Amino acid sequence: QKLSLILTFTNEIGLSLLKGRLFVLKVILKECFF
């Protein structure tokens, strides 16, 4: 039970980090091209 909770938690962190990176990439692209 605890293990699945930890896995879900780390998965959420991974997704939020990925979204953050995508957001940063979009901002960088906008800065470069506009």
C-alpha positions, 0 to 999 in steps of 0.5 A: 500500500505504502509503495503504491502511494510513493510511486504515485507521488513520484509520478506526480512530481515527474509529470509536474517537472515535465510540464514545467520543462515544456513551459520553459521550452515554450517561453524560450522558443517565444523569446528566440522567435518573436 
